[in-house]
Amino acid sequence: MRIRRRSFGDFVKAFFAFLALAVLLVGVPGALATQIGWPLPDGVPSFDWLQQEITVHTFLNILTVIVWLAWAQFTACVLVEMKAALSGVGVPGRVPGAGPSQLLARQLVAALLLVGATAASFTPGLSQLGNGYDANQKPTVAAAQATPGIFAQQQEQASGAAAALAEQASHAAAHADAGGSTAKQGDTKFYRIQPPEGRHHDSLWEIAQRHLGDGRRYKEIFELNKDRVQPDGSKLSEASLIRPGWIMEMPGDARGGDLVEMPDEAPHVSPDVQQQISDYARTGDHAQGGGGSGAQGGGHEHAGGGATQVSVPDQQRPAPGTGHQQATAVGAESDSSFGLPEALLTAPLLAAGLLGALGRRRRQALWQSAFGAVGGRRGMEPPTPSGDAQDVQDALLVGADPEGVRLLDRSLRGLAASLAEESRALPVVYAAWLSSGDLHLQLAQPAGKPPAPWQQGQDQTFWMLSRTDAERYEDTDTAAPYPGLVSLGTMDDSRLLLNLEAVPGIVSLSGREADRAAVFASVAAELATNGWSDRMTITLVGFGEDLTPLAPNRIRHLEDIEALVETMEAETRQRRGALGAAGHDSVLTGRTGPAQHTRWAPHLVLLAAQPSAEEAVTLAELAADASRLGIGYLVGTETGDLPGAAWEMEITGEGKLLAPLLGLELDAQLLPVAQQRAVVELFVESDPERDTDGPATAPPFLVDISEQGRPAVYARLVGPYEIIGLDTPDGERSALLHEALALLLLHREGVHPRVLSSALWPRGVTDDVRNALLDRLRIWLGTDPDGTPRLGRDASGRLTLAKTVVSDLDVLRSLYHEATQGKGVGSRAVRGRLLTDALVLVRGPLLADRPEGRYRWLTHEIVDAQLPLLVADTGLALCEFHMEKDRTEKAIEALNAALRTAPADERLWHELLRATHSTGDAVRLTELATDLIGRSGARGLPPRTEALLDELLPTWRDAIAAVG
């Protein structure tokens, strides 16, 4: 197997680099020694030396000392850079005060070593240093797990620079003696994977680029060689996982005789390698008469159907509809998107995180305003989004996969808990793949047998958990082990999550500025809102100042790179000291076992601004040890050439995320600027601190509560689900029609058809099935007397109900609004009647008898928080109404009625304690306090409730103790 040829320009650069190093390392000290001499005195000078006149000779001696020091510093830089380049491990150490000098030394050493392997062929002595690659390379286990593995290549190191050069030199010398390749045009050709050069490893993409002219043809090479036994006994199962020493059959049109061998005419390699090639050639399709593309010489018939298979070996690929739920749904309904942003429709984990964070923000706003004035407060009805914000909210509802997030979180925490029970450390995880519901973790290095129910693949660096096993996990109080995982995109049916905090260095991202910004925004938004982390710090530089509202406690924005460097230098020192003091070798140790309470949270840096050369070197030095410290760096670059970048990626204008050296070609996950602004608008509008003293928001739909406003269709949702005014549909579709109507009744502003279908069929549905349901729903609801359909569409295409279709929740909202902001404000009698009628409507929780497994979309709804607050507000207002006339028992009755639906509302208990106290019955008050303490459980009474009891019943502790 022959080395890769270098260009004439490479030799020219190496020659001049050699001359420069020779002049600087040898010429400078030689000139100083011969022309000036030793500048320092021969003996210890006396104090009289300080009084002597400074002559030209003295001045020259001082300059000579400075030059000697500069030479010594530069020599140290060359030695450090040479050691790092030959070892191929990590980022070179930083020589103190040698920024420009070390940069110059790095460039000269790199230029010289660029042709080091080729130069070795001209040095016969090198060919005797070793016995070739095969004799020195340690056997490795092939990565043949079900998912595309991309980072196991990073684990393989050459057995040593000398052995690699010796092997390459011996092959090159043999090639020179034989007079070149004897490969014949059109014969089957083979390529043997070379050991890594520096930090780069060979990949199918590079092989296809060199010998087929197009890196995208790597799939043809994969198809020719997949599942064939390699010399080390393993098999190629993933296009991104190849090992040095493996043999690849090439398509017939492959070019490059110096890298392509024939099985029967390979005199330029050792006999062992010849035998390996011959044995491998007998395993292909052509050996059984199948005629692979390489044998036929075409090589292109595999291009169309040669996509990387993401499936467990010896198992069939999942049928459509059994893969990712939301991805299937999106694909089935793409013809009716009505302008919904596809970027969020195809990002299920990001959408689930944003939707969950938005729901928590809205609930926080409701509860925060709950302790304001009774009635008429801001926060009862959150603002209804419109325009782009409404489209983005619908896209989140359609695209979100909360079940997938829940399983991912439980699986990772369950793994951490199992390892802690076995007193084992967490393995370093470079990436995770979600494929057809199964979770695959790619480890930095083998970590033994995984704990059950995790399984080990054919490669020791893969741990796999099936979806069935993941569903058995329960919630556990364990720190999130891998909070730095973030989605980058999809390859075929698999979604890649990169563990940013585990990357051994910087991850660089090149491409157009707008495309890079969409990737950065997606990464930042998912990290800020994901459901598989506890705490983290996300530092944004050069972008994202407006993203802070997504997670103010996580995201921080820095103005420039200088501030970032200052911050990260301090952070790095602090983390190193903390790990040393805790006795941990990495942050992963602190996340399991007895020390997990320390909660070593990651610090992820997203730098979109282009760093200068010196800044890039500084960042590379900071990132050299970052993976151990739980710090990750994603840095944008315009040129794609970033010093110290461990993994390099590129985003194209077509939305592809490419990493040729890693064998990656993903459909990138993006958050374009328009969707980014709309997402931020949703969060800003839901901010609990925003306009808390503003006017109350009216319900989106007010009902005519007079006798003339009797509806044609009346649905009772608060309690058991009942429909009055419609016949019950026959058949199995009745439950589906009821669920669709409930969703429409809870969204009087309109429901996007895709939101409706994704709610009813989370695993996806075809257009004809959805349209058939809408037709049945339209027929079932019928028309008004004037012929208007009760199910219609608004200008944006969203489904809406006619005003004659009403729910008891609509009536409840309208009664409370009218009592507190309408006619009830000026009339006490009207207010009492309206509030009493409203409380009578409450028969229990929302949709109390809904069947198990349905109505899962309610987890996205805020109505489950609104209804208890609305009922509590109604009970409090009616209590106040009765207490004005000293009707204590009536007030207590109203409060107890409200507590049946809102038992956790502290305000109701406070008013109930006050009303009971006003009766003067201490025994009754003590019984109420005892009941309240029993309800509070192990948490105990809230501080305000305890303080109120101290005021109303100072002896309540003794009285309760005496009772029991």
N, C-alpha and C positions, 0 to 999 in steps of 0.2 A: 504494500500500500504506500503510495507516494505522497509527498508533502504538497501543500498548496503552493503554486508558483507565485512569485512576487513580480511586480512590474519594475521596469527600469527606473522609474521615479523613486520607488522604494529604496533601491540600492543607492541612488544619488543622495537621498535624505540620510540614509544610514552612514554613508561615507563622510558627509559633512558633519554629522553628529559625532562620529568617531574623532574627526579632526578637532572639533570644538572641545570635546572632553579631554583629548590628549593635551591640547594647548592649556586648558584651564587647570587640569589636574597635575600635569608634568611640566609643561612649559613655564607656567607662572612661578612655581617654587624654584625651578632651575635658573630662571632669569634673575630672580631675587638673590639666590645664593652666589651666582657668578658675577653679577654686575654690582650689587650693593653690599653683599656680605651680611653677616649676622648683626641685626640692629641692636640687640640688647647688650649691656656691659658684661664683661667676663667675670667680674666679682661683685660683691655687695658694695654699692656706692656709699660714700660718706655724705654727711649733711652739707658739706661744702658744695656738693653737686647742685644743690637747690639754688645757690647764689651765682652760679656760672651764667655767662651770657648765652642766650639761645642763638646758635649759629645755623647756617643753612644745613650743615651736616646733622645737627640735632633734629631739625625739622624733617629731613629726609628719613632719619631713623624712625621718627614717630609715624610717618606715612607708611613706612615699610611694615611696622608692627600691625597697623590697621589692615594692610593688604594681606599679611600672613593670617590674621584672624578671619578675614573674609574668605580666604582660600580654605581654611580649615572648616568653616561653616558650610561652604559649598561642597567640599569633599564629603562631609557628613551627610548632606542632602543626597548626594549621588549614591552613597552606600545604602541609605535608607530606601531610596527609590528602587535601587537595583535589587535589594532583598525582597521588597514587596512585589516587584514585577516577576522575579523568578519563582517565588513561592505561590503567587496567584491567590493569596488569601488576604482578605480585608483591605482597608485603605491604609496607605503608608502613614507611619507616625509623623507627627509634626515636629520639625526641628525648631526650637525656640528662636523667634525673631527672624526667621528665614522665609518669609512669604514669597517675594519675587525670586530669590535664589532657588528655593525648592521647586517653584513652578518651572523655572528654566531647566533645572536638573531633571524634572519629570518628563519634560518634552524631549530632551536629548536622549535620555535612557529609552523612552518609548520608541523614538525613531531608530535607535540602534538595534533594539531587540525586535523590531518589526520584521527584519530579515534574518533574525538569529538562527532560525531553523534551517533556512536556505544556506546561510553562510556555513553552517555546520557541515554541509555536504562537501565543501572545499577543504575541510580539515580532516584528513584521513585518520588522525589520532582519535577523533571523537567516536568513530565507528567501533572502537574497541572498548568503550567505556561500559557497555552493557550488552545484554543478549537480546535486545529488542523489547517491544512493548509487551508481548505475551508473557515474557518471563517475569515482568515486574508488576504488571497490573493485577491488583487484588480482585478476586471474583466479586461480582455484584449481583444483587437480586433484581430481576426485571420488574419494571412497573407495569403491571398488566391488569390493573383494577378497572372497574367499570366506568369510571369517569375520566375525562381528559386530564391527565396529570401534567402540570406545567413546571413544577418547581423541583422535582426530584433530581433534575439535571444539576441543580446547584450543589447537590450533596456530593457528587462524584469529583474527585481530585485526581490528577495524574500522580503516579507513584513517585515522581520527583522530576525536576527539570532536566537533570543529567540523563536519566533513563529515557525521557521523551525525546531529547535531542539525539541521543544515541540511536534510538530506534528509527527516527526520521532520517538521520544521516546514513545509516546502513542501507535503508531502502533507496535513498537517493543515489548512493554510490552504486548500488546494484543496478539501478536504472541507467546510470551513465555508462556502466560497463557493457550492458546489454544493448545499448543503442536505441533505447526508447521502447514504447509499447508495441506489442504485436497484435493488438486487438483488431479484429476484422469488422468491417462495416456491416451492420445488421445482425451480428451475433448477440447472444444474451450477454449482458454486462452486469458487473457487480461493483459495489462500492463498500469499503470497510470503514466504519465510523472511527474517526480519529480522536485521540485524546484531546482534552481542552487546551487551548492556547491562551495563557493568562487566565482571565476570568470568564472567557467565552467558551461555550460548549457547542459542538456541532449540532445542527438541527435539520430536520427534513426540509424546512423552508430554505435554509442556506444551500443545502445540497441541490434542491430543485432550481434555485436561483442560478447556481454556478453551472449546472450541467443540463438543465432543460430550458434555461432562459427566462423562467417565470416561477417565482417562489410559490405562487398559488397552486402550482401543479404538484405540491407536496402530497396531495391526496392520492395521486396516481402511484407514487412510491409506497405510500401506506397500504393501498389496496393490494399491491403486488406482494407485500411482505407480512401482512398482519396474520397473526396466529401461527406463524412458521417458527419452528424451534431454532433458536440461536445457538452459537457455540457454547455459551455458558448454561444452556438448558432452559432458558426462559423464552418468552414469546413477546412479540410486539403486539400490544393491544390498543395503544393510544398513540396517535400521531405525534404527540409532543413528548413522548417518553422513549428515548433511544439511549444506548449505552456504548461507550468506547469498546471496540472489539466486535460489535455486532456487524453482520453482513447484510447489505441491502441489494436486492435485485433491482435493476434500473430499467425504465422504459427503453425501447429499442432506439429511440432518437436521441438518447443521452449523448452528450459530447464532453470531451475532456479526457484524452487518453491517459493522462498522468494520474487520473483518479478512478478510472474504470478498468476492471479486470475481467478476464474470461475464465471460466472454471477450468478449462483444459489447457490453457496457455497462460499461466501465471508464473513465469520463471523469476520474477523480480521480488518475490516474497519467500519467506521461509517455507520449508516443506510442510510444517504444521498448518500454516495459513492456507497453503494450496489445498491441503486435505479438507480444511474447514469449508473453503469455498465449494469444493466438489461435493461434499456432503450436503451443504445448504442448497446447491443447485438441484439436487434430486428431490427436494421437498416441495418445489413449486408446482403450479398448475400444469406447466408444460411437461413436467416429469410424468404426470398421469394422463397426458394427452389433451389436457384442457386448453392449452394454448393461451397463456397469459398475454397481456398487452406487450410485455417486453419481448416475448418470443415472436410475436407477430409483427413487431416493428412499428406498430401504429402508436400505441401509448396514449391515445386520446379517448378511446372508448370508455375509460374509467373516469374521465374527467366529470362527466355529468352525474354519475351515480356514486361517486366515490367519497361521499361525505363521511366524516368521522362518525362512527357508530358509538353512541353513548349508551351502552347496555352492558349488563353483567355477562361475562363469557358463558357460552353454552346456553344462553337464554334468549328468547325472542324479544325484539324491540316492543315496548308497550304500544298497544293500539291507540289510535286517536281517541281522545276523551279520557284516557287513564293517566295522562300526564298532569302537568301543572294546571290547576283548575282555572285560574284567571287567564292564563295564556290561551287556553282552548276557547274560553268564552270570547276573548277579544278577536281571535281569528274567525270565529263563526259569525260575528256580527259587524265585521269591518265595513260592510256596505251601508250601514245606517248610523255612522258615528255622529252626524249632525255637527261636525266641527269639534268634537271632543279631542283634546290633545293626546295623540298616540304615545307621546313620551311617557305619560303617567299611566296610560292603559297597559303598557307593556313592562311596567316596573312594579310588580306586586308587593315586594318587600318595602320599597320606598313609599308606595302609596299607603300601605298598612301603617307604617310608622307615622306618616304625616296625618293620616285620618285619626289614629289613636291619640296623637298629641293634640290635635285640634279638638277632639271630643273632651279630653281632660281640661283643656283651656276653657272651653265653654262651660263645663260643669263647675270649674273653679269660679268663673264669673258669676254663675247662678248662686252658688253657696256664699260667695263673698258678699253679694248684695242681699242675701237672705236676712242679714241682721240689721238691715236698714229699716225705714219706716214701713209699717204694715200697709200694703196696698200702694199702688202708684209708683213703685220703685223701678229703677232701671235694672234690667237683667232678667225680668220675667220671660220675655221673648227675645232671644238673640236675633241680631239683624239678619234678614234674608239676603244672601249674596245675589248679585246680578252680573250680567256681562261675562267677562273672562273669569271672574271669581266663581260664578255659578258653574261654568263649564269645567273648571278645574275641580270643583267639589264633586261634580258628577263623575269626572274621570277617576277621582280617588275612590269613590264608592264602587265603580265598576272594576277598577284594576286591583284594589287591595286584596291581599291574601292574609287576613289575620290568623287563620288557622295554621298556615305555613310558618308565620312568625312565632306562634305559640309553640309549635312542635320544635322549631329550631332552638328556641330559648330553653325549653325543658330538656331537650336532648343534650345540649352543651352543659347545662348545670348538672344534669344527672350523671354525665360522664365525670365531671369534676368531683361530685360526691362519691362516686364509686372508687375513683383513684385515691381520694382522701381516706376512705375506709381501708384500702389496701396499703396505706402509707407510701403511695407512689406519687411522684411529681407529675405535673401536667406536661405533656409533650409540647414542643414548639410546633405550632401549626402555621404553615405558610398560606394555605388556602382551603376553602370549602367549596364543594360542588353540590348543588341541589339538582337531582336528576330523577324525574318521574316520582317525586315524593321521597326518594331516598337521599340520605345525607352522607357525603364522602369527605373525610378530612385528609388532607395531604400533609404529612409530617415532614419536618426538616431532616429527620434521621430516624431510623428504626427505634421503637420504644417498647418492644416486647409485645406480648399478647394483650389485646385490649380487653377491658372488663365487659362481661356480659351485660346487655344483649348485643354490644358492639361486636363486629366480626372483622377479621383481618383478611385483606385481599391477597392476591398472589404476590403482591409487593409488600414488604414489611413496612413501607412508609405510607400505607393507606389503611385507615380505619373506616369501616362502613356501618351504617345503621339504616335498616329498612324502615319504611314509613309505618308498617305494622308494629314493629318493636318500639318505635318512637311514641306511638299513641299510648303505650302502656306507662309512660313516665308520668309522674305526678309532680306538682309544684314542690320545690325543695328550697330551703333557706341556705343556699350556697351562692357564693360570689360568682358573678358571670365570668367564666374563664377566658373567653376570647371576645371582648367587647369591641376590638378593633376591626372585626370583619365587616366589609362593606362591598356591596354589589358593584361589579364593573360592567357586566353585560352577559350575553348568552352565546353559547356555541351549540348549534343544533338545538337539542331539547334541554340542555343543561345550563344552569345559571352559576356563574363564578363569583365567589366572594373572596376578595383578597384580604389577608390579615395584615393591615398596614403596620401595626406595631411590631410585627415579627420579621419584617424585611431586613436583611443584613446590609443596610445602607439606604440610599435614596432611591425612590421610584421616580423616574422622570417621565414627563408627558409632553410630547411635541405635537405640532399641528397648528392650524389657524387659530388666532386668538379667540374668535367666537366659538369655535368648536371646543377648544380647551375650557373655556368658561362654562359651557354646558356640562362638561364632565365634572369640573370642580364643584359646581353648584349641586349636582346630583350627589356627589360623595359627601359634601358638607351637610346637606339636608338629611341624608339617611343616617349619618353618624349622629346627628343631633337628635333624631327622633326614633332610632331603632329600638326594638323591643327585646334585644338579647344583650343589653348592657345595663350596668348600674349607674356608674358615674364616669365621666371623662372630660378632658379639656380639649377643645378644638380651637386652634389658633389659625386665623385666616389673615393672609397678607396679600395685598394686591387685588382683592375682590371681596365680595360678600358682606360689606358693611350693613346692608339692608337685611341680611339673613338672621341677624341677632334675635329678632322676635320669635323665631322658631324654637329657640331654647336659650333664653338669656343666661341661665346658670351653666351652660356648657360652652357656648360660642363666645369667643373674644376676638376682636379685630385689632391688628397692629398696623401702623401707618407705613412702615418701610422695613427693608431687610436689616438695616442696622439695628433697629429696635428688636427684631426677631433674634438676631445673633446674640445680643445682650441678654435677652430673656432666656434663650435656650442654653447658653453657657451656664447661667445660674441654675437653671432647672437640671441640667446634666450633673453639675457638681452636687446639688442637693440629693438627687436620686442615688448617685453612687454612694454618698455618705450614708443615706438611709438604708440602702441594701447592706452595706458593710456593718452598720450598727445592728441590724436585725439578723445578720448571719445568713442572708439569702444570696444565692448566686444569680437570681433573676427575679423579675416581678412575678413570674408564674409560680414560683415557690410560695410567695406571699398570698396567693389566691386560693390555696388549698391547705387543708390540715389545720392545726391549731392557730396558725398565723393569719387565717383568712379574714379576720376582723379588720386587718389593716387596709384591706380593699385597695390594692395597688391599681389605681385607675390609669388608663393610658392617656398620653398626651400626643395628639395627632396634629401635625403641622401641614397645612395646605397653602403652598406658596405659588401663586399664579404669576407673580412678577418675575421677569427675567433677571437672574442674578448675574453680577459681573464675574469674571474669571476668579478673582481673589475671593469674592463672596461664596462662589461655588466650592472652592477649596475648603474654606472655613466650614461650610455646611457639611461637606463630605467628612471632615474630621469629627464634627459633632455627631454625625450619623454612624460613624464606624462602630460605636458601642451601643447604639440606640436600641437595637432589638432586645438586648438584655435588660434595658432600663424601662421598657414599655413606651418608647417614643418612636413615632413613625413620621416620615417625611414624604410628601408628594409634591414635586416641584415641576412647574411648567417651564418649558424652554422653546424658543423659536427655531433653533437650529437642529435640535435633536442630539446635540453633542454636549453632555453635561458631565464635568469631571466628578468622579466618585459615584456615578449612578450605578446601582447594582442591577436594577431591572429597568429597561427602556421600553416605553410604549409610545404609540402614535395614534392620534385620532384623525380620521379622514373626513373630508367633506360629505361623504356618503354615510357617515355614522358608524364606520367600522373602527374598532379598537384593535390595532395591530401590535404584536410583539414577536417579530420573526425569530429572534433568538430563543424565545420561549415556546415557539410553535403555536402562537395564539392568533386567532382571527375572530373577534367577538363582534356581535351586534351590540354596540355600546349603549349603556344606560345613560341617558342625558336628561337634563332639566334646562331647556332653553330659557332665554331671558324673559319671554312673555309669560310662560307658565310660572317661572320663578317669582315674578312680580305679583301674579294672581294668588299664589300660595301665601306669600307674605301678607297680602291684603286680607286674606281669610284670618290669619293669626292676629293681625293688628286689630281688626274689627272685633275679635273675641277677647281682647286683652281685658282682664278684670280690673285693671287700674285705669282704664280709659273711660272718661266721662261718667264717672260713678254718680255724679250729682245731676246728670242730665235728665230729660223727661222720659217717662216710661214709654216702652215700645208697645204699641197696640198689637193684638193678635193678628196673624196674617189673614184670618177669615172670621168675620163677625156674623152671627146668625140673628135673624129677625125673631126675637123671643116673644113677640106678641102672638095672639091667637091666630092672626092672619098669616103668620109665618110658618105654619105647619108644613114640614117637609114631605116630599113624596117618598123618599127612602131614608130610613132612620136606622143607623147602626150603633149598637151599644158596645163600646170598646173598653170602658172603665169597669172592669170586672169580667164576667163571662161574656164571650162574643155572641151577639145576637143581631139579626137583621130583620127589621120590620118594613114591610112594603114590597118585598120581593119574594117570589117562590124559591124554595131551596133547590139548587140545580141537582139533577140526577147524575149518578155515576161517580167515578173516581176523581173527576175534575172539580168537584164541588169545593174541596179543601183548597185547591190552587186558586180558584176564583175568589174565595173568601180572603185568602192571603193577599192577593193582588189588590182587592178593594181596600183592605186595611192599610196597605202601604200608601195608596192614593189618598185616603182620608187623613192620614197623618202628614201629608205634604200637599196642602191646598194650593201652594205656589206652583205646583206642577212637578211631574216626575219624568225624567228622560227615559225613553223606551229601553235604552241599554241598562240604565239603573234598575228598572223593573225586572228585566230578564235576568240580570246578574244576581238580583236578590232572590228570585224564585228558583233559579237554576245555578247555584254557585259553581258547578263544574262545567258550565257552558251549555249552549243550546243553539240550534240552527234557526235561521230566520223564519222558515215555514212554521216551525212549532210555536215560536213566539207570536207570530202574526195570527195563527189560528187561535191562540189564547185570547189575544186582544179582540178578535172578532166575537168570540163567545162572551167575553166580558161586556162588550158593547151591546150585544143582543140581550144579555141578562139584565143589564141596567135599564134598557129601553129608552124611550124618549119622553120629553115633557109634552104637555097638551098642545103646545105650539109646534111640535114636530122636531124640536132641537134635541139632538142626542145627548144623553146625560154623561157620556164619555166623549170628550173632544180633545183637540190639540190647540196649543197656543201658537203664536207666531214663530217660536223657536223649535216647534215640533214636539214639545213636551206634552205629556198626557195630563189632562185636567178634568175635574168633576164639575158638574153643574151645581148651582147653588141650592138646587132642590134635593141634593144628596148630602145628608148631614150626619154627624156622629155626636154622641153624648159629650165627647171631649170638646167639640166645637161649642156646644151649648154651655158647658161648664165654663169655658174661657169667656164666652160672651156674657154670662150672668155675672161673673166676678168683675169683669171690666165695666159693665154697666153699673154695678153696685158701688164701685170705688172711684170711677172716673166719669160716669154718666148720670143718669137720673137719680141714682141713689145718693149722690153727693148732696143734693138739695132737699131730699125727702128721707127722713128717718124710717118711716113705715115702708117705703119702697126698698130701701137698703136692706132692712131686715128680711123682707119677703124674698128678695133676690138671693141673698146669702143662704137663706134656709133652703130654697129650691136648689141651689148649686150643691149644697152638701148632701142633699137627698140623692143626687145623681151618682154619688160615689159608692160603688158596690164592691170594690176590691182593687187589686193592682191591674195594670193594663193587660188586656187579653189574658186573663187569669187562667183560662182552660185551653191555651194553645197546645197543640200536639207536640210531643217531643221530636226534635229534629227539624222542625220548621220554624219560620220566623227568626232565623238566625241574623237577619239584617237588623234586628232590633238592637244588637250590640253596637251598631254604628249610630244609633239614634240618641238624641239628647232628651227625648220625651220621657225616658225612664227617670231622669232627674227632674224634669219640669213638673210632671204630674204630682209627686209627693209635695213639692214646694207649693204648687197651686192649691192643693187640698189643705196644706197647713196654713197658708195665707187665708183661705176661706174660713177655716175653723177659728183662727185668731181674730179675724174681723168680726165673726159672729159672736165670739166670746166677748169682745169689747162692746158690741152692740147690747148684749144682755147685761153686762156689768154696769153699764151706764144707768140702768134701772134696778140695780141690785138683785137681778135674777140669777143668783149664783148657780142654782141647780141647772138651769138652762145653759149657762155658760160651760159648766162642767160637762154636760151632755154633748155640747158642740165640740169641745176639745177631745173627748173620748172618741167621738165619731171620726174626727180627723186623724187621731193616732192609729186607728185601724189601717189606714193607708200610708201614713207617714210616721211609723213608730220610732224612727231615729232622729226626728226633728227636736232638737233641744229646746227650741222656743216653746213648743207645745207643752213640754213638761214643766217649764218655768211658769207658764200661765196657769197650768193645772195645779201646781203647788200653791200659787198665790190665791187662786179661787178657793181651793180647799181650806187654806188658812183663814180665809175670810169667814168661813162657816163657824169658826171657833171650836171645832171638834179636833182636839189634839190626837185622839186615838185614830181617827180617820187619816189625819196628816201623817202619823207614824206609819200606818199601813201603806200609804202611798209611797213614802220614802223607802220602806222595805222592798216594795215591788220594784221601784226604780233602781235600787242597788242590785237586786237580782238580775234585772235586765242588763245592767252595765257589765256584768261578768268580771273576768280577771282584770280588765282595763281599769276598773274603778269608775267613780263618778267624775265627770268633767269638772274642772276647777270652778267654772262659774256656777254650776249646779250645786257643788259642795258649799260654795260661799253663800248661795241663796238659802240653803237649808240651815246654815249657821245663823242666818238672820231670822228666819221664820220659826225655827225649832232648835234653839241652842242645845237642847239635851237629846238631840236625835241619835247620837252615837250610843249613848247609854240606853236609850229606849229600845233601839234596834238590837243591841246586844242582849238585853233582857228578854226580848221576844224570841230570839233564837240564834 
